């Protein structure tokens, strides 16, 4: 499991960036195409894209003068694995708590 998830979680912390990821899940997009999905400036969208790139959630490829943004789902997989660990942790602990409660009732 990737333990260096600081940038990934920083990127995921913002609802606009999560929405950008949702849009990119449908296919690669230019900055302009991403900006068209939001009521904000291209500069603001660019800042969000930069944070997503720093979190390894997207990659940027240049074709001529155009920058193409692509979803990189591997970072999402690492974050999901981190959450899964704690989901399992809590499932086990809550199951033991339920068993203790059931034992007290009997």
N, C-alpha and C positions, 0 to 999 in steps of 0.2 A: 504494500500500500504506500502511495506517495505521501510522505509526511510534510512536504514543503508546499502547503496549500494556501499560504498567506495571500498571494496575489489572486488566486482563484476565488477565495471567499471574499476578498475586497471587491472584486469585479462583480460577483453575484449579489453583493449586499444592496445594490441599487436597482430599483424596479425598472428604470429605463433601460439599463444594460441587460436585464433579464428579458425584456421585450425585444431588444435588438437581437439577442440570441434566438428568440422564437422566430423572428423574421428570417434570420440567416439559416435556420433549419430548413427553410424552403428552397434554399439555393444561394449561391454566391451573389453579393451585391456590391456596387460601388458606394462610395460615401454619399453621393447624391441620391442614390436609390434608397439608402437607409434614411437619410434626412427627410425624404419625401413622406416617410411613415410617421413623422413627429412634427409637432409645432415648436420647433427650436431651430436655432441657427446651425449651419453646417459646422461652424467652429465648435459648438457645444457637442454635436454628434461626434466630431473628430476626437474630442477629449474622451468621450465614452468608449469609442473604438480603441483608442490608445490604451485605456485601462483594461479593456477586454483582451487586447493583444499581450499586455504585460502579464495577465493572469493565465496566459496560454489557452484561452478559450476561443480565440480566433487567430487566423494567420492572415497576413496581407501580402498579396502578390501583385507585382507591377507588370502591366501589359502596356507598353508605350508610356503614355502619360497618365494612364488610368490605374488607380489602386483598387484591387478587388479584395473584398473581405470574405473570408471563408470560415465557417464554423469548424472548430477542432474539438470533436466530442470526447477525445481521450481525457482531457482535463475534467470534463463533467463526470466521466467514469470514475476518476480518482476521488472526486468530491463525494460521489454517491457511495463509494466503498467506505469512505470515512464515516458517513452517516449510517451506513449499514452496520458498521461495527458497534456504534452506540445504540442502534435499534435493537440489535441482538443482546447487548449488555442490559438494556432496560427490560426487554422481554424476559430474560432469565431472572433478573431481580424481582420483577413484579410477579412472576410465576412463583418464586419462593415465598414472597409475601402472601400471595393468595393461599398457598399451601399452609402457611403458618396460621392464617386467619381461619381456614377450614378446620385445622387441627384444634384451635381454641374453641370452636363452636361445638365440637364433638366431645 
